[in-house]
Amino acid sequence: NTYSLVKQLNDKNRKLIVTTIQKLDIAIGREAYLKQFAYLANEKVVVIFDECHRSQFGQTHARIKNFFKNAQLFGFTGTPIFADNNVGGVTTVDVFGECLHKYIITHAISDNNVLGFAVEYVGKYRQNDADTLDADIFADAMVEGINAKEVLESDDRLNKITDYILADWKRKTKQGKFNAFFAVSSIDVLKKYYKLLQAKKRDDFSIATIFTYKANEDDSSDLLDIDVFGEENAVINQYSRDFLEDCIKDYNKLYSTNFSTDRFYDYYRDLQKRIKNKQVDLVLVVNMFLTGFDSPLLNTLYVDKNLRYHGLIQAYSRTNRLLNSDKPHGNIVSFRNLKEATDKALALFGDENAKDVVFKKPYDVQKKEFEDKLVELREKVATVVDVDNLQGEEEKAGFVKTFRDLLRIKSSLETFAEFNFNDFGITEQEFYDYQSKYLDIYEDRKNSSAGPESILDQIDFEIELTIRDIINFDYIIQLIAGLKNISSNAVREKKTEEILRLFDRDVQLRKKKDLIKKFIEENLPKISKSDDVEKAFSEFWASERSESLKSIAKNENIPVEKFEHLIGEYLYSQKLPNPQEIVDSLSEPPNFRKRQGIIERIKNAIQSIVDIFEW
């Protein structure tokens, strides 16, 4: 709080302070605070402002500058305020002086410091296509004389967009590996969308929302210049506050928390944390979180609001933080025609090459790249069987590099609504059979790491590109239960082989394959009807897990209940226990020379149990 800042300012031994502009403004503006650090007024001070495009830097900035009379000021921003995008006539140059150095978005993307964007404008579809949105999703598709606001906020349009998002979300987020924001035009529209999503979503699809309920909450929404915590004692909109209170109650019920609008900032921070941990699937916002919020696991922004200039670039940039190969770009899905606004923003903040660098290649171009790379793959290995006949490590490395390139292109293509394997000259099954061979080579090298160095050791297999999320507990039960309804032994064997091949596609799922095979071969024949499969499988899975825990616990001299506790903590925190926690769980202190080996074995055992038995 501000009092803590004042104590730091009064400490003459403190050289560095990190705070917010609002706290500093309050400290300077109150006599009781100011007299405690008045000596700083004429001291040499360096003040560094981050996000210095914010419009409130007008009066606030002036007060800070007037107090620190001997200060050197620096400002950092990815989206400066120019004459074209100013609010109230003040530009960044007016406040900070001439720009010292420029590192623009095209540089950052070219240097692989951030990602580019794949932008889709949803709405310009054929009117006779029953499965797509109508053309009137776009405001510019309306004929003269029609009330644009009335059409944009119509129940029919909001329903269609809600349905589209719920159908599209898994594709955009790679089966839920990532999460998404949904930016809307106003609090009133957000209320409608929130109610629609709550009514239509699946139980396992989590949504949340946050907005400021100040009376001017919707002002300047296309530039995102409203500051969430900038005004003390601001006039509030009680209706908006009441609605947010209800939304927070939904949040509390979902996450067993106890927040309210009286603890708005605590809720704000908790929601931030859950977004970053991918505990929320979709977050509805008007302005909040669209500037200055970074989460590598956020990869999609749905937009149903007008954006321009720095507001547009800031909002888009929530999606383009680096993670791994499975996040090739940020996804922007716009239900407004922001094409012209996007081009203007890039012209203002980029350079003459901005469009080519910032935007990912269109679907047709990437499709052609996939087809060309597929030709290259077939020249090396015409069929999946031919992978087994590769001679020497150089041939294997050639296959790995080519198929990895194919995986990269597919990772980008599959976020497009048009993507379908049937259009690419390779069936889905054949593609994943190649992927299985790719993983065979990866695991062969991983398991022989103690041997001589191989050319394959120099290749990053980018395994994250192979991980899929479609095979969960319910799905595998459905497949196995289906085997009970097949009378032909030959057909059943073929179907069993197909089920087991599913587990070869994913480096994690492979670890479950042997147990699935054991259940099908040993337990399934004893089950009388398909309705009993789920109960039998659950009992089998629990029994196998229990036996594995007992075996490890006995070998490592750790009580089963303590081993179970370590696993539970890992599942909750996603962090393996530290060495002391493991040592404290053992029945007796280990010999010092054996200590590290025991710790590593137990860590590996925890990871193995989770990989095999958790769905």
Backbone torsions as a table, in degrees:
resi	resn	phi	psi	omega
1	ASN	NA	177.8	-175.4
2	THR	-63.4	-36.1	-179.4
3	TYR	-60.2	-40.3	178.1
4	SER	-63.9	-39.0	177.0
5	LEU	-61.7	-44.1	-178.8
6	VAL	-61.1	-40.7	177.2
7	LYS	-60.9	-39.5	179.2
8	GLN	-68.7	-40.7	178.6
9	LEU	-64.5	-29.3	-178.6
10	ASN	-82.5	-8.8	-179.3
11	ASP	-88.6	106.9	-174.1
12	LYS	-72.4	-10.5	177.7
13	ASN	-91.9	-7.9	-177.7
14	ARG	-84.5	127.7	-175.9
15	LYS	-101.2	-25.0	-174.8
16	LEU	-134.1	131.5	177.3
17	ILE	-130.6	133.8	173.9
18	VAL	-113.8	124.1	-177.1
19	THR	-149.7	-172.9	174.7
20	THR	-106.7	155.7	-179.5
21	ILE	-64.2	-31.2	-179.9
22	GLN	-66.3	-44.3	179.7
23	LYS	-64.8	-41.6	179.7
24	LEU	-64.4	-38.8	178.8
25	ASP	-64.2	-41.9	178.7
26	ILE	-64.6	-43.0	-178.8
27	ALA	-61.0	-40.7	-179.5
28	ILE	-73.8	-30.0	-172.8
29	GLY	-84.6	-9.4	-178.5
30	ARG	-113.6	125.3	-174.4
31	GLU	-57.8	-40.7	-177.9
32	ALA	-61.9	-35.2	176.6
33	TYR	-77.8	-45.2	-169.6
34	LEU	-60.6	-39.4	-175.3
35	LYS	-67.1	-17.7	-179.0
36	GLN	-76.8	-21.2	178.4
37	PHE	-133.2	30.3	-178.0
38	ALA	-60.6	-26.0	-179.1
39	TYR	-60.2	-21.4	-177.2
40	LEU	-74.9	-13.7	-173.1
41	ALA	-56.4	-35.6	-176.8
42	ASN	-112.2	8.1	177.8
43	GLU	-79.3	157.6	173.4
44	LYS	-75.9	118.5	-175.3
45	VAL	-133.7	139.2	172.4
46	VAL	-105.2	125.8	178.1
47	VAL	-116.9	121.4	-179.1
48	ILE	-111.4	120.4	179.5
49	PHE	-101.9	123.1	170.8
50	ASP	-93.4	157.8	-178.2
51	GLU	52.8	48.7	-170.5
52	CYS	-81.1	15.8	172.9
53	HIS	-87.4	-7.8	-174.6
54	ARG	-60.7	135.8	-173.9
55	SER	-67.9	-25.4	-176.9
56	GLN	-72.2	-0.5	178.4
57	PHE	-71.1	-0.1	176.9
58	GLY	-63.5	-84.2	-177.0
59	GLN	-67.6	-41.4	179.9
60	THR	-59.7	-47.1	179.3
61	HIS	-60.1	-42.1	-178.7
62	ALA	-62.5	-41.3	179.7
63	ARG	-65.0	-40.7	179.0
64	ILE	-65.1	-42.7	-179.1
65	LYS	-66.2	-36.9	-179.8
66	ASN	-69.3	-31.4	179.6
67	PHE	-76.0	-52.5	-179.7
68	PHE	-82.0	88.3	-170.9
69	LYS	-75.4	-15.8	-177.6
70	ASN	-122.7	39.6	-173.5
71	ALA	-97.7	149.5	169.1
72	GLN	-106.3	121.9	-175.0
73	LEU	-105.5	137.5	172.9
74	PHE	-127.9	143.8	176.9
75	GLY	-128.1	140.8	176.2
76	PHE	-122.3	134.5	173.9
77	THR	-159.8	146.8	173.3
78	GLY	-87.5	-12.2	-176.6
79	THR	-139.6	79.8	-179.2
80	PRO	-62.7	159.7	174.1
81	ILE	-90.9	117.5	176.1
82	PHE	-106.1	-178.1	178.1
83	ALA	-61.2	-32.8	-176.5
84	ASP	-72.6	-26.5	-172.8
85	ASN	-125.5	25.4	-177.6
86	ASN	-80.1	156.3	173.6
87	VAL	-119.7	116.7	-179.9
88	GLY	82.2	12.9	173.0
89	GLY	83.5	3.4	-177.4
90	VAL	-105.0	130.6	177.6
91	THR	-108.8	167.4	178.2
92	THR	-63.4	-35.1	177.2
93	VAL	-63.4	-39.3	178.2
94	ASP	-58.9	-36.3	-173.5
95	VAL	-87.8	-40.8	-172.1
96	PHE	-113.0	-8.0	-176.1
97	GLY	90.0	-172.6	-175.9
98	GLU	-64.3	147.5	-179.0
99	CYS	-66.7	132.7	-179.7
100	LEU	-86.1	-36.2	-175.2
101	HIS	-157.3	141.7	179.6
102	LYS	-119.6	128.5	171.1
103	TYR	-131.7	95.7	-167.5
104	ILE	-91.9	173.6	-172.4
105	ILE	-58.4	-35.8	179.2
106	THR	-65.7	-36.1	176.2
107	HIS	-64.4	-45.5	-176.5
108	ALA	-62.7	-40.0	178.7
109	ILE	-69.8	-43.5	179.9
110	SER	-63.2	-31.9	179.1
111	ASP	-86.5	4.2	-179.0
112	ASN	60.2	35.9	173.9
113	ASN	-93.3	-26.2	171.4
114	VAL	-141.1	171.2	-179.1
115	LEU	-97.4	163.5	169.8
116	GLY	-84.4	-170.0	-176.4
117	PHE	-125.9	144.4	167.3
118	ALA	-107.7	110.7	-173.9
119	VAL	-104.9	127.8	175.2
120	GLU	-118.4	130.7	174.4
121	TYR	-101.9	104.8	-175.2
122	VAL	-90.7	124.8	180.0
123	GLY	146.6	-33.1	-179.9
124	LYS	-85.5	71.1	179.4
125	TYR	-118.4	164.3	177.6
126	ARG	-63.8	134.9	-177.4
127	GLN	-64.9	-26.7	-175.1
128	ASN	-89.1	6.3	177.8
129	ASP	-92.5	107.8	-172.8
130	ALA	-68.8	-18.2	-174.7
131	ASP	-95.4	6.9	-179.0
132	THR	-123.8	170.6	178.2
133	LEU	-73.6	153.4	178.6
134	ASP	-75.0	162.5	179.6
135	ALA	-63.1	-25.1	-176.8
136	ASP	-76.5	6.1	169.1
137	ILE	-60.1	-36.8	-179.3
138	PHE	-84.0	136.6	179.4
139	ALA	-63.5	-35.0	-175.6
140	ASP	-77.1	-2.9	177.9
141	ALA	-87.2	-2.8	-177.0
142	MET	-82.7	143.6	179.5
143	VAL	-77.8	158.5	-177.6
144	GLU	-60.2	137.5	177.1
145	GLY	100.2	-13.7	178.8
146	ILE	-86.7	138.3	178.7
147	ASN	-69.4	108.4	-174.9
148	ALA	-61.2	-45.4	-178.9
149	LYS	-60.9	-40.9	-178.8
150	GLU	-62.6	-42.0	-179.5
151	VAL	-72.8	-44.0	-178.2
152	LEU	-62.4	-30.1	-178.0
153	GLU	-106.2	15.7	-179.2
154	SER	-68.8	150.3	179.9
155	ASP	-59.9	-38.3	-178.1
156	ASP	-62.6	-45.9	-179.0
157	ARG	-66.4	-45.4	-179.0
158	LEU	-64.4	-35.8	175.8
159	ASN	-62.8	-45.0	-178.9
160	LYS	-63.1	-42.6	-179.6
161	ILE	-66.9	-40.3	177.0
162	THR	-58.7	-47.1	179.0
163	ASP	-61.6	-39.9	-179.4
164	TYR	-62.9	-46.4	-178.5
165	ILE	-62.5	-45.1	-179.2
166	LEU	-63.9	-31.9	178.1
167	ALA	-80.3	-29.9	-172.3
168	ASP	-91.6	-22.6	-168.1
169	TRP	-56.8	-44.5	-177.1
170	LYS	-64.1	-38.7	179.8
171	ARG	-65.1	-45.6	-177.6
172	LYS	-67.6	-35.4	-174.8
173	THR	-97.7	16.2	178.5
174	LYS	56.0	58.4	178.4
175	GLN	60.7	33.5	175.3
176	GLY	87.0	10.5	175.1
177	LYS	-67.4	-28.3	-179.4
178	PHE	-118.2	176.0	174.0
179	ASN	-128.3	-178.8	-169.1
180	ALA	-142.6	155.0	168.4
181	PHE	-104.6	152.7	171.9
182	PHE	-128.3	106.9	-177.7
183	ALA	-94.6	124.6	-176.6
184	VAL	-122.1	170.5	-165.6
185	SER	-79.0	-27.2	-175.0
186	SER	-159.2	167.9	177.6
187	ILE	-64.3	-39.7	-179.6
188	ASP	-61.2	-42.4	178.6
189	VAL	-68.8	-38.6	177.7
190	LEU	-58.9	-41.5	179.1
191	LYS	-58.0	-43.8	-178.7
192	LYS	-65.4	-45.3	179.8
193	TYR	-63.9	-41.2	-178.8
194	TYR	-60.2	-45.5	179.6
195	LYS	-64.5	-40.8	179.4
196	LEU	-65.0	-44.3	-179.2
197	LEU	-65.9	-40.8	178.3
198	GLN	-61.9	-36.9	-177.9
199	ALA	-75.8	-31.3	-171.0
200	LYS	-103.2	-19.0	-173.3
201	LYS	-73.3	160.0	171.7
202	ARG	-70.7	159.2	-179.8
203	ASP	-63.6	-30.5	-177.2
204	ASP	-90.6	9.4	177.8
205	PHE	-102.6	117.5	-173.2
206	SER	-101.2	133.4	176.1
207	ILE	-126.6	156.9	175.7
208	ALA	-150.6	167.4	177.8
209	THR	-148.7	159.0	174.5
210	ILE	-155.2	140.0	176.2
211	PHE	-159.4	156.9	175.4
212	THR	-85.3	139.4	-175.9
213	TYR	-105.2	29.7	172.8
214	LYS	-67.4	157.0	-176.1
215	ALA	-62.0	-27.9	-178.4
216	ASN	-102.0	29.7	-169.9
217	GLU	-59.7	-27.2	-176.3
218	ASP	-97.0	-1.1	-177.4
219	ASP	-66.2	145.5	174.6
220	SER	51.5	34.8	-172.5
221	SER	-69.5	-20.9	-179.9
222	ASP	-80.8	-14.7	177.1
223	LEU	-106.8	-7.4	177.1
224	LEU	58.1	40.3	-176.8
225	ASP	-95.2	2.0	176.4
226	ILE	-72.1	131.3	178.0
227	ASP	-97.4	125.4	-171.2
228	VAL	-64.9	-43.6	-173.8
229	PHE	-114.5	22.2	-171.6
230	GLY	-82.4	-22.2	-173.9
231	GLU	-116.2	122.7	172.7
232	GLU	-83.6	144.8	176.5
233	ASN	57.9	31.2	178.7
234	ALA	-68.1	149.2	176.4
235	VAL	-66.7	134.1	-176.3
236	ILE	-107.5	157.1	172.8
237	ASN	-97.7	107.0	-172.5
238	GLN	-64.7	-36.2	179.7
239	TYR	-62.9	-42.4	179.0
240	SER	-66.9	-39.4	179.1
241	ARG	-63.4	-42.4	179.7
242	ASP	-62.1	-39.9	179.4
243	PHE	-66.9	-43.4	178.2
244	LEU	-61.9	-36.0	177.2
245	GLU	-57.9	-43.0	178.2
246	ASP	-65.3	-39.6	178.8
247	CYS	-64.9	-38.6	178.8
248	ILE	-67.1	-33.6	175.2
249	LYS	-62.3	-41.0	174.7
250	ASP	-59.3	-42.6	179.7
251	TYR	-63.0	-45.3	179.3
252	ASN	-59.7	-41.6	-179.8
253	LYS	-65.3	-38.5	-177.4
254	LEU	-71.5	-39.7	-172.4
255	TYR	-113.0	9.0	179.5
256	SER	55.4	46.9	177.2
257	THR	-111.1	-177.9	-175.5
258	ASN	-143.1	53.5	-178.4
259	PHE	-93.9	166.6	175.0
260	SER	-155.6	174.5	177.5
261	THR	-67.0	-20.0	174.9
262	ASP	-69.3	-20.9	176.7
263	ARG	-117.1	48.1	-173.0
264	PHE	-57.6	-44.9	-175.5
265	TYR	-68.1	-34.5	175.9
266	ASP	-64.4	-41.4	177.1
267	TYR	-62.6	-44.3	178.8
268	TYR	-54.9	-47.5	-177.8
269	ARG	-70.0	-38.8	179.5
270	ASP	-65.9	-41.0	178.1
271	LEU	-64.9	-41.6	175.1
272	GLN	-53.4	-48.4	-177.5
273	LYS	-62.0	-42.8	-177.6
274	ARG	-70.1	-33.7	175.0
275	ILE	-62.9	-46.4	-177.6
276	LYS	-66.4	-27.6	178.0
277	ASN	-91.3	5.6	179.5
278	LYS	60.1	39.6	177.2
279	GLN	-95.5	-7.7	176.5
280	VAL	-122.3	133.5	-176.7
281	ASP	-82.9	-42.9	-175.7
282	LEU	-142.1	131.2	-179.7
283	VAL	-119.8	124.2	179.3
284	LEU	-91.3	130.2	-179.0
285	VAL	-140.3	162.0	169.4
286	VAL	-106.1	-60.8	176.2
287	ASN	-122.1	-33.6	-172.6
288	MET	-62.6	146.2	179.3
289	PHE	70.7	-1.9	-178.9
290	LEU	-88.1	-4.1	171.0
291	THR	-134.1	140.2	171.0
292	GLY	72.9	5.1	-179.4
293	PHE	-106.7	125.6	-177.6
294	ASP	-119.5	128.8	174.0
295	SER	-149.0	112.0	-179.8
296	PRO	-59.6	-24.1	-178.8
297	LEU	-86.3	1.5	173.0
298	LEU	-94.2	120.9	-176.5
299	ASN	-126.6	-1.8	-174.8
300	THR	-138.3	138.1	173.0
301	LEU	-125.3	115.8	169.6
302	TYR	-89.5	136.2	-173.4
303	VAL	-128.0	120.8	168.2
304	ASP	-130.0	61.4	176.3
305	LYS	-159.2	157.5	176.1
306	ASN	-79.2	133.4	176.4
307	LEU	-130.6	151.4	176.7
308	ARG	-155.2	157.1	175.3
309	TYR	48.0	-128.2	-174.1
310	HIS	-66.7	-28.9	176.4
311	GLY	-62.5	-40.2	-180.0
312	LEU	-68.3	-48.8	-178.5
313	ILE	-64.0	-41.6	178.7
314	GLN	-61.6	-45.6	-178.5
315	ALA	-64.3	-47.8	178.5
316	TYR	-57.1	-37.2	-172.5
317	SER	-72.5	-6.7	173.8
318	ARG	-64.9	-21.3	-173.1
319	THR	-98.1	-6.5	-166.0
320	ASN	-109.4	26.3	176.1
321	ARG	-79.4	141.3	-175.5
322	LEU	-67.2	145.5	171.1
323	LEU	-137.6	-78.0	-179.7
324	ASN	-155.8	-170.9	-174.4
325	SER	-65.0	-20.1	-178.9
326	ASP	-82.0	1.7	174.2
327	LYS	-123.4	81.7	-174.2
328	PRO	-77.0	-20.2	-178.3
329	HIS	-165.0	169.7	170.4
330	GLY	-88.6	141.3	179.5
331	ASN	-97.9	126.8	174.0
332	ILE	-117.1	120.4	177.7
333	VAL	-117.5	108.4	-173.8
334	SER	-107.2	129.6	175.1
335	PHE	-98.0	10.2	171.6
336	ARG	-121.6	153.0	178.3
337	ASN	-82.0	87.4	-177.7
338	LEU	-98.6	14.6	-176.3
339	LYS	-58.1	-50.2	-178.5
340	GLU	-66.1	-41.4	179.4
341	ALA	-64.1	-37.4	178.6
342	THR	-66.1	-43.9	179.2
343	ASP	-62.3	-40.3	179.7
344	LYS	-66.6	-40.3	179.8
345	ALA	-64.2	-41.9	178.9
346	LEU	-66.1	-38.2	178.1
347	ALA	-63.0	-34.8	-177.6
348	LEU	-76.9	-41.3	-172.9
349	PHE	-106.7	-4.8	-179.1
350	GLY	-112.4	-142.8	176.5
351	ASP	-142.2	-168.1	-174.8
352	GLU	-66.7	-17.6	179.4
353	ASN	-99.3	8.5	-169.7
354	ALA	-57.0	-47.0	-175.8
355	LYS	-60.1	-42.2	-177.4
356	ASP	-67.8	-31.7	-175.9
357	VAL	-88.4	-43.9	-171.6
358	VAL	-74.7	-39.4	-175.7
359	PHE	-95.5	132.7	176.4
360	LYS	-68.9	156.7	-176.7
361	LYS	-61.0	145.9	179.4
362	PRO	-64.1	164.6	-175.6
363	TYR	-53.9	-47.6	-176.2
364	ASP	-61.4	-37.9	179.7
365	VAL	-67.7	-45.0	179.2
366	GLN	-66.6	-34.7	176.9
367	LYS	-60.5	-43.5	178.4
368	LYS	-63.8	-39.2	177.8
369	GLU	-63.2	-40.9	177.5
370	PHE	-61.9	-45.6	-178.2
371	GLU	-64.1	-39.9	178.1
372	ASP	-65.3	-41.6	-179.9
373	LYS	-68.6	-32.2	176.9
374	LEU	-65.7	-39.3	175.6
375	VAL	-60.3	-44.2	179.1
376	GLU	-61.7	-40.3	178.8
377	LEU	-63.4	-44.9	-177.2
378	ARG	-68.5	-25.3	174.9
379	GLU	-67.5	-31.4	178.7
380	LYS	-83.8	-45.6	-179.1
381	VAL	-139.5	100.2	-173.7
382	ALA	-63.9	-32.3	179.1
383	THR	-133.6	168.6	178.8
384	VAL	-62.0	-39.2	-179.3
385	VAL	-60.2	-32.4	-177.3
386	ASP	-64.8	-20.7	178.5
387	VAL	-62.0	-35.7	-179.9
388	ASP	-68.8	-18.0	-177.1
389	ASN	-96.6	5.1	179.2
390	LEU	-64.0	133.4	-177.2
391	GLN	-102.6	122.8	174.4
392	GLY	78.7	164.7	-174.5
393	GLU	-73.4	-29.2	-179.8
394	GLU	-66.1	-40.8	177.7
395	GLU	-65.4	-41.6	177.7
396	LYS	-63.5	-41.7	179.5
397	ALA	-63.1	-38.0	177.6
398	GLY	-62.0	-42.7	176.8
399	PHE	-63.7	-45.9	-177.4
400	VAL	-60.0	-46.0	-178.0
401	LYS	-64.9	-41.3	-178.8
402	THR	-68.0	-44.6	-179.1
403	PHE	-69.4	-33.4	176.1
404	ARG	-61.8	-41.3	176.6
405	ASP	-61.5	-39.0	178.3
406	LEU	-64.8	-40.8	176.9
407	LEU	-60.9	-41.5	-179.5
408	ARG	-62.0	-45.4	-179.1
409	ILE	-66.0	-42.3	178.3
410	LYS	-61.2	-39.5	179.8
411	SER	-58.2	-36.2	177.1
412	SER	-78.3	-42.8	-176.5
413	LEU	-63.7	-37.8	-171.8
414	GLU	-71.5	-5.2	173.9
415	THR	-84.6	-9.5	178.2
416	PHE	-86.7	142.9	-179.2
417	ALA	-62.9	-27.5	-175.6
418	GLU	-77.3	-12.8	-170.9
419	PHE	-63.4	130.0	176.0
420	ASN	-156.2	126.4	-177.5
421	PHE	-56.9	-29.4	-176.9
422	ASN	-61.6	-17.6	-178.2
423	ASP	-93.2	5.4	-167.9
424	PHE	-119.4	7.1	177.0
425	GLY	75.7	16.0	176.1
426	ILE	-151.0	136.2	179.3
427	THR	-77.7	159.6	178.5
428	GLU	-60.5	-41.3	-179.4
429	GLN	-63.2	-43.5	-179.9
430	GLU	-63.8	-41.4	178.9
431	PHE	-58.5	-46.3	-177.5
432	TYR	-74.6	-21.9	171.8
433	ASP	-68.7	-41.0	172.8
434	TYR	-60.5	-41.7	-179.4
435	GLN	-62.5	-37.1	177.6
436	SER	-61.6	-41.9	177.6
437	LYS	-65.5	-38.3	176.7
438	TYR	-58.3	-44.4	179.3
439	LEU	-71.1	-31.2	175.4
440	ASP	-58.9	-45.9	-179.3
441	ILE	-64.8	-41.8	178.5
442	TYR	-59.0	-46.8	-176.7
443	GLU	-71.8	-32.7	175.6
444	ASP	-60.1	-43.8	179.8
445	ARG	-69.5	-40.2	-179.6
446	LYS	-62.3	-38.7	-177.5
447	ASN	-81.1	-11.6	179.2
448	SER	-117.6	32.8	-175.4
449	SER	-66.1	-19.8	-179.8
450	ALA	-78.0	-13.0	-178.4
451	GLY	-78.2	-172.1	180.0
452	PRO	-63.3	152.7	-177.7
453	GLU	-63.6	140.0	-176.8
454	SER	-118.7	155.0	174.5
455	ILE	-61.0	-27.1	179.0
456	LEU	-69.0	-22.3	178.7
457	ASP	-69.8	-17.4	-179.0
458	GLN	-88.5	-2.5	-176.1
459	ILE	-101.8	130.6	171.9
460	ASP	-83.7	111.0	-176.9
461	PHE	-73.2	-13.3	179.7
462	GLU	48.5	58.3	-174.5
463	ILE	-59.3	-26.8	-179.8
464	GLU	-59.2	-21.2	178.4
465	LEU	-72.2	-16.9	-176.4
466	THR	-97.9	-9.6	-174.0
467	ILE	-79.7	128.2	-179.6
468	ARG	-123.5	159.5	-171.3
469	ASP	-119.0	17.1	-171.4
470	ILE	-88.7	-17.8	-174.6
471	ILE	-97.5	90.9	177.2
472	ASN	-107.8	-176.5	-176.0
473	PHE	-58.8	-48.7	-177.5
474	ASP	-60.9	-38.9	-177.5
475	TYR	-66.3	-43.1	-177.6
476	ILE	-70.7	-34.8	176.4
477	ILE	-61.9	-42.7	179.8
478	GLN	-60.2	-42.5	-179.1
479	LEU	-68.3	-45.1	-177.3
480	ILE	-68.3	-41.1	178.8
481	ALA	-60.5	-33.1	179.2
482	GLY	-62.8	-25.6	179.3
483	LEU	-65.4	-28.4	-178.6
484	LYS	-68.0	-20.6	-176.6
485	ASN	-93.8	4.9	-179.6
486	ILE	-102.1	120.0	-177.0
487	SER	-85.5	-30.5	-177.3
488	SER	-78.3	126.2	178.2
489	ASN	-61.6	-40.3	-178.5
490	ALA	-64.6	-44.2	179.9
491	VAL	-66.4	-39.8	-179.5
492	ARG	-64.5	-41.5	179.2
493	GLU	-63.0	-40.7	179.0
494	LYS	-64.8	-42.4	179.9
495	LYS	-66.5	-37.2	177.1
496	THR	-62.2	-43.1	178.4
497	GLU	-61.1	-40.4	178.9
498	GLU	-63.8	-40.4	178.8
499	ILE	-63.3	-46.0	-178.4
500	LEU	-66.7	-30.6	178.4
501	ARG	-66.6	-27.1	176.3
502	LEU	-57.8	-35.6	-176.1
503	PHE	-77.1	-12.4	177.1
504	ASP	-79.8	-13.9	-173.9
505	ARG	-75.3	-20.8	-167.9
506	ASP	-128.7	131.4	-176.1
507	VAL	-63.5	-28.3	177.7
508	GLN	-81.0	-44.6	-177.2
509	LEU	-65.2	-26.0	179.3
510	ARG	-56.7	-30.6	-176.9
511	LYS	-69.9	-18.2	179.0
512	LYS	-92.6	-12.3	-169.4
513	LYS	-59.4	-44.7	-176.0
514	ASP	-61.9	-39.1	179.9
515	LEU	-71.0	-37.6	176.8
516	ILE	-61.7	-44.0	179.1
517	LYS	-62.4	-42.4	179.6
518	LYS	-61.1	-42.7	179.9
519	PHE	-64.1	-44.4	-178.9
520	ILE	-63.5	-41.5	-175.7
521	GLU	-78.7	-38.5	-171.6
522	GLU	-101.5	-35.0	-173.1
523	ASN	-101.0	-36.9	-175.1
524	LEU	-59.3	-40.6	179.8
525	PRO	-61.1	-22.0	-177.7
526	LYS	-86.1	-6.7	-177.0
527	ILE	-93.2	131.4	-171.9
528	SER	-77.5	-39.7	-177.6
529	LYS	-141.3	160.0	-173.1
530	SER	-63.3	-28.8	-179.5
531	ASP	-65.1	-18.9	-178.1
532	ASP	-92.2	-3.2	-174.2
533	VAL	-64.1	-44.7	-175.2
534	GLU	-59.7	-46.9	-179.5
535	LYS	-63.1	-44.5	-179.3
536	ALA	-65.0	-40.8	-179.8
537	PHE	-66.5	-41.8	179.3
538	SER	-60.6	-42.7	179.2
539	GLU	-66.1	-41.6	177.6
540	PHE	-61.1	-46.6	-176.7
541	TRP	-63.6	-43.7	179.9
542	ALA	-65.4	-38.6	179.9
543	SER	-66.0	-44.9	179.6
544	GLU	-63.7	-39.2	178.7
545	ARG	-64.6	-44.5	-179.8
546	SER	-61.3	-43.8	179.7
547	GLU	-64.2	-39.9	178.9
548	SER	-63.5	-43.5	178.8
549	LEU	-61.6	-45.1	-179.1
550	LYS	-62.0	-41.7	-177.9
551	SER	-64.6	-45.8	180.0
552	ILE	-65.7	-43.7	-178.7
553	ALA	-60.2	-41.5	179.5
554	LYS	-66.1	-44.8	-177.6
555	ASN	-66.3	-34.0	-175.3
556	GLU	-101.5	3.4	177.3
557	ASN	58.6	49.8	178.0
558	ILE	-128.8	130.8	179.2
559	PRO	-57.9	140.0	-176.4
560	VAL	-57.0	-42.2	-176.9
561	GLU	-65.7	-32.7	178.0
562	LYS	-74.8	-36.0	175.4
563	PHE	-64.2	-42.0	177.4
564	GLU	-61.3	-38.6	179.0
565	HIS	-63.9	-42.4	178.6
566	LEU	-61.3	-40.3	178.6
567	ILE	-65.1	-43.7	179.0
568	GLY	-60.9	-41.7	178.3
569	GLU	-64.9	-37.9	178.2
570	TYR	-65.5	-42.3	178.5
571	LEU	-62.0	-35.5	-178.4
572	TYR	-76.0	-46.6	-172.2
573	SER	-95.4	-16.1	-173.8
574	GLN	61.6	23.4	177.0
575	LYS	-126.6	130.1	177.2
576	LEU	-66.5	149.3	-178.7
577	PRO	-62.4	150.9	176.5
578	ASN	-77.4	164.8	-174.8
579	PRO	-55.5	-40.4	-177.3
580	GLN	-66.7	-36.9	177.5
581	GLU	-61.7	-38.2	178.6
582	ILE	-68.5	-46.2	179.9
583	VAL	-60.0	-41.7	-179.4
584	ASP	-65.2	-21.6	-178.8
585	SER	-85.8	-14.7	-177.6
586	LEU	-72.0	153.7	-179.9
587	SER	-64.7	-31.9	177.1
588	GLU	-149.5	150.0	-178.1
589	PRO	-57.2	136.1	-178.6
590	PRO	-79.4	157.3	171.0
591	ASN	-58.3	137.7	-174.7
592	PHE	-55.6	-38.9	-177.5
593	ARG	-70.9	-27.5	-179.1
594	LYS	-93.5	-9.7	-171.4
595	ARG	-54.8	-52.2	-174.7
596	GLN	-64.7	-39.1	178.5
597	GLY	-62.8	-41.4	178.4
598	ILE	-64.4	-43.7	-179.8
599	ILE	-59.6	-46.2	-178.2
600	GLU	-66.5	-39.4	179.7
601	ARG	-64.5	-41.1	-179.4
602	ILE	-69.5	-38.4	175.1
603	LYS	-59.9	-46.3	179.5
604	ASN	-63.9	-36.6	-179.8
605	ALA	-66.9	-41.2	177.6
606	ILE	-60.0	-48.0	-179.8
607	GLN	-61.1	-40.7	-178.6
608	SER	-66.4	-44.0	179.3
609	ILE	-59.6	-44.8	-178.9
610	VAL	-66.0	-45.4	-178.2
611	ASP	-62.0	-37.7	-175.8
612	ILE	-81.9	-45.6	-166.3
613	PHE	-101.9	-15.9	178.9
614	GLU	-88.2	142.6	178.6
615	TRP	-108.0	NA	NA
